[in-house]
Amino acid sequence: MRVAVAYSGGRDSTALLHATARAALDTGVQVVGLHVHHGLSPHADAWLTHCRQQVEGWAAAGLPVSFMFRRLPGKPAKGESIEAWARDARYRALEEMAEEQGAALVLLAHHRRDQAETFVLQALRGAGMAGLSAMPESVARSGLVWARPWLNAGREQVEAYLQAHQLSFIDDDSNSDPRYARNRLRLQVWPKLLEAFPQAESSLATSAAWAQEALALQLELAEFDLDQVCDEKLALRLGDWQKLSPARCSNALRAWIQRSSGQAAPASLVQRLMAELGQALAPAAWPHGDGELRRYRGRLRFMAAASIASSEAPATDMSISRAGRYRLAGWGGVLQVQAVKQGGVPLARLAQLQIRPRQGGEQFQRAPASTARSLKKCFQEAAVPAWEREGPLLFAGDQLLYVPGLGVDARVWGTGGERIMSLRWLPDSNAKA
């Protein structure tokens, strides 16, 4: 078994790596210190050398510990927060190194004061319950467990451990740079806060724990509400959603966006949707992450960018000779072809196809006894949302064969004795359906 420790070389991570290695003695557990070279400080190379030499010294003394490092590529983009860039890149690097080392557990050295500081910073940013929850003691993410075993320990306990074992550590000069919010809090506010309220550290950490409990309750309530207001395709039924109390509407909406898009919704988006969703019924779209939230006929759905077919995709030729799935280049999805007994197109007519975007003027016949009508009218009759009307159209010569959302044109349905196929367009967002 192998356990990883995020090891910057600072006082907290030095103490944690050493304590973990000592605890692993005679257990068969191997410990690896993971160091991230950010490349932001002129001292970064020296810090790397210090960390490597310290771990090698511990290993020579008999501790079951090894060392691994990763240099971060690139640098923050212009205008990008250095803190946010470094944090995100650091966690990606730690994840990659842990996987390479075969470690399923990564230990982080945050302690009680870090937790209290995070709570204050989030409160000053106007964060909701998720932000005020600060840092969890453990969380499973990307196949790894990230744990903070010292989250309830005071900084003075870490200091005492360092002194007891005479451990050397790095003092990062950037920790005194007031450009960073945490440094301003730590250097300018925290001493005065503790002077006025000596119990502030433990009290604020306790508040973060209460926030975590409240967040868990919010999530449970949201899951219950979403079961009542989502349809079988996980779209939000706006009429049912609006029957909830305002607080539950907001809570369910936030959870639904996270579930549907895989990305947390900023407070500004939730507030905007709360104000706008109930004001009109007309189709509308709101950008979010790598896609859009779209309202159509009383439903709210998330559409990923990859599933929003481009109306500018060029016409292309293709041939289909058997059932299967065919990826259509430039369209962001696959065409599923299956054998059926009725309501399909003869396989022979799929030998020479042209894939075209919708250009206007196309006519489609929904049933044998009906008449051909414009795609717009057919889409309206079938209640096909506007964003599902831009998929690829299949033609054989000048004859329209298939329209996503409508199906195979009734004028080309096969008869008995022919091998006939159904066609179904699957955008990448649901190509596995």
N, C-alpha and C positions, 0 to 999 in steps of 0.2 A: 504494500500500500504506500502511496506517496501523497503527501500533503504539501501544498504550496503556500508561501507567505509573501504578500506584496512587500517588497523591501526597498525603500528609498535610501536607507542609510541614516535617516533622521532618528531622533531619540525614541519615538514610539515604535516604529517598525524594527529598529535594532533590538529593543527589548523583547518584542513579540517573537521575532525569529529565533533569538537565543533561547527564550523560554520554551518555545515549541520544540526546538531541537533537544533540549534537556529532557522535556517530558517524553520524547520519543525514544530515549535511551532504553535498550533492552526490550523494545516492543516489536521490533521488526519494521516499524514505520520509518520511511525515508522522508526527509524534509528538504524542500528546495526553495531558496530565496529568489524571487523574481524581481529583477531590477529594470526599470524603464529609464532609458537615457533620452530625455526630452530634447536636448540640444538647444535649450533656451538660455542657459547660463554658461558663461566662460569657464565655470568650474566643473561642468558636467563630466568631463573626462577624468578629472581628479576624483570626483565622487564615485565614478565607476570603478576606478582603481582601488579606492578605499574599501568599497563593498566587497569586491572580489577577494582582496587580501584578507579582510576580516573573516569571511566565510571559510576561506582556505585554512586560516589559522584555527578556527573552531573544529574543522574537519580533522586537522592534524592532531588536535587534542582529544579526538575520539567521538565527537558529536556526529550523529548521522545526518549531515547537512551538506548540500551542494548549492551551486550558484548558476543562474542563467540570466542573461540580459537581452534587451532588445532596444535598438535605436529607432526612434520615431522618424518616419520619412516626412518630408515636407515641413510646412510651417503654417501658422494661422493665416487665413485669407485677410485681405485688407478690411478692417472694420469688424472682424470676428473677435469675440472675447477670447483672450489668451487662456483665461482660466477654463472656459468651457471647452476650447479646443484641446488643451492639455488633458483635461479630465476624460473626455470621450476617447481620445487616442490612447491614453494610458490604460483604460479598461479593455479596449480592444487588444492591446499588446499583452496584457496580463492573461486574457482569455486564450489567446493563441499559444502563449508559452505554457500555460497550464495544460492545454490539450496535448502539446508536444511532449510534455513530461509525464503524461498519463495521470495527472492529479485531478480528482473530481471535487476536491475541496480547496478553496482559496481563502486564507485568513487575512483580514484587514485590521490594522492597528488602531482604529478609531476608539476613543474612550469617552467618558461621560462629558467632559468639557467640549469635545468636538460635537457631541449630540446637542448640548445646550446652545452652542454657537449656531449650529445649523437651524435650530428651531427659531432663534432670534432673527437670523438673516431671512428665513422664509416668511416670518411674520412681517418684517419690514418691507418685503416685496409684495405683500398682500396675498400671500398664498392661501389656498384652501386647505382642506383636511389632508390631502395627499402630501402637500408641501410641509405642513406643520408636523406630520408624522416623522419627519427628518429621516433618520437611517434605521432600517430594521436590523435586528440582531442577526438574522440570516435570511437569505432569499435564494431561490433556485432560478437560474437564468442561463440560457444557452447551454444546457446540459451540465452546468457547474453549480455547486453550492458556494455562495459567498457568505462568509460568517465573520462577525465582529465579536470575538470572545471577551473583549475588555470594554464593551460598551457601557457597562455599569460600574466600571472601575474609575476612580479619580486619577487625575494626572499625577498627584503626589505619590500614588502607588507605583506608577511607572518610573518616576524619578528615583524612588527608593530602590527599585529593582536594578536600575542602571548603576547606582552607587554601590550596591551590595556586590555586584559582579564586576565592577570596574570596567564597564563597557564604554568604548569610545563611539562617538556618533558625529554626524554631519550637522552643522548649523547652516541652513540654507539662507543666504543673504536676502533672497527675495521675500522672506517672511517679514522683513521690516519695510517692505515697499507699500506705502499707503494707497497706491493706485488700486489695490485689490481689496474688495469689500471685506473679506474675512480678516485681513490684516488690520484694516481700520477698526473693526469691531474689537479685535484682540488687543490692539495696542492703545487705542484711545478711549474705548468705551468700557471694556471688560474690567479693568482695574477699578474704575469708579463705581461700576455696578456692584462688584464684590464688596467694596468699601461700604456702600449703602445697604446692600442686602447680601450678607455673607453666605446665605443658603441658596443664592441664585442658581448656581450650577446644578445642584441636585433638584431644585424645584422646577427649573426649565426642562431638564431631562425627563422628569416625571410628567410634565405637561405633554411632551412629545409621545410618551407611552400612552397617555390618555387619548391623544389624537390618533394613534395607531388603532386603538380599540374602536374609536368612533368611525374611522375609515372602514374597518372591517364590517361594521354594522351597515354603513352606507352601501357597501358593495353587495352585501346579502340582500338588502332591500331592493337594490337595483336589479339583481338577478330575478327576484320574485316579480317585480313590476314588468320587466322585459318579457317574461314568459306570457304575460297577459296582453301585451300591446304590440308584439311582433307577429308577422305572418309566417307561413311555412318557409318563405325564402329569406327570413330574417330582416325584412324591411319593416320600418317603424310605421305602424298604422296611426296616423296623426290624430284622427278623431278619438280613438281610445286613449292615446297618450295624453291628450289635452284634458281628459277627465280626471287625471291625477292632480293632487295639490301642486301649487307652484314649486315647492321645495322638492317634491318627488319627481315632477317633470324635469327639473334641472338635473337631479341626481341620475335619473334613468337615461336622459339624453347624453350626459357625459359618459356613462358606462357603455351605452350603445355605440357611440362614436369610437371608443377605444376597441370594442369588440369587432366592429365592422371594418375599421381601417387599420387596426393594429397600432394606432398612434393616438396618444393622449390629445385631447382637445384643449387649446388655450382658453382661458377664461373669456377672452374677448369674443371668440367664436360661439361659445355657449350662450353668452349674453345676447349676442346678435340673433341667434336662432330662436331663443326664447321670445324675443321681441317680434320677429318677422314670420315665424312659421304659422302663427295663428291669424295673421292679418289678411292673407289671400290664399286662394286655392290654385292659382295659375302655376304652370311649371316654372321652376327656378333652380338655380345652382349656387353653391357656396364652395369656394376652393378650400381644400384641407389636405395637408401633407402632399402625397404624390397622386392626388386625385380630386374628386369633387363629391360633395353631398348634393343629391338631386331630389327635388320634390316633384312628384307627378301623380295625379289622381289620388290624392290622399295618402300617399306613401312617401317615406323618406328612405333613400338608399345611398350607399357609398359606391362610387365607381372609381376604380383604380385607373391611373393614366394608361396603363397597358391595355385596358379593356375598352377604352374609348376609341372606337375605330376612327381612323382618319378618313375624312371625306376627300382628301387629296391623294389617296393611294392610287397609283397608276393601274390601268387595265393590264391584266396579265393573262396568258394562256396556260391551261393545264389539262391533263387527261386523267380520268379515273377509270380503272378497270376492275376494281374489287372493293369490298367493304374495308373500312379502316378509318384512320384519322390522318388528315392531311393539313400540315401547317401552311398557312397562306402568308407568304412573305410580305411584310409591310402592313399587315392588318392586325397583328397582335392577338392571334388566336388560331384555332384549328377547326377544320370542317369535318364533322363526324358523319360517316356514311355507313348505313346499316340496311340489311335486307328486310323488307316488310312484305306483307301479303296484299296490301291495298294502300292507296293514297300516296304512292311514291312514283318516282320518275324511272323509266326504263334505263337499265344500266348502259345499254348501247348509246343512249343520248348523252352520256357523260364522257364519251371518248374524246370529244373536242369541245372544251369549255372555254369561256372567257370570263374572268373575274373583273367586275367593273364597280366603281363607286356609283352611288345614286346621283343622277344628273338632272332629274326632273322629266316629267312626261311619261314615265314608265306606267304600264297598265298591268294589273294583277287580278286574277280570277280565283276567288276563295273556294268555290264549290262548283261542281259540274252544272248545276241548275241556275247558277247566278250569272251575272254579267261582269265583264272585266271593268274595273274601276281604277281610279288613280291610287297610287300607293298611299297618299295622304289620307284618303277616305278609308281605305282598308286598314291602315294603322289605327285610325280613330275608332273604327268599329270593333277592332280586336283589342283596344285599350293597350296598345304597345307604347311604352314610354318614349319620349322624344329621343333620348340618348341611345335607345336600342334600335333606332331607325337608320343608323349610319353604317351598318355592317356591309359586307361584300355581297353584291348581287351576282347570281350565276346565270349566264346566258349560253345558249347553243345557237350560234349565228345571231339572228335578230330576235329569237324567241327567249323571253324571260322564263327561267326554270325555277329559281328559288330566291326567296327573300327572307332574311333573318327576322324572326318574330311572327312571320306569316306562314312560312312553310313552302311546299312545292306548289307551283301554279297548277290549278285543276285542269288546265288545257293540255298538260303534258303527262297527266296521270297514266300509268301503264295499265294494261288489261290482262286478263287471264292468259297464261302461257308465256308471259314475259317475266324476266327476272327484274324486279323493281326495287328501288332503294329509297329510303328516307334520307333527308339531309338535315343536319343541325349545325348551326354556327355556335362555337364555344369560345368566347373571349378568354384571354388568359386568366382573368380573375376567377373563372369557374370552369376552366378547361378540364379539371379533374372530376367534375360532377358526373 
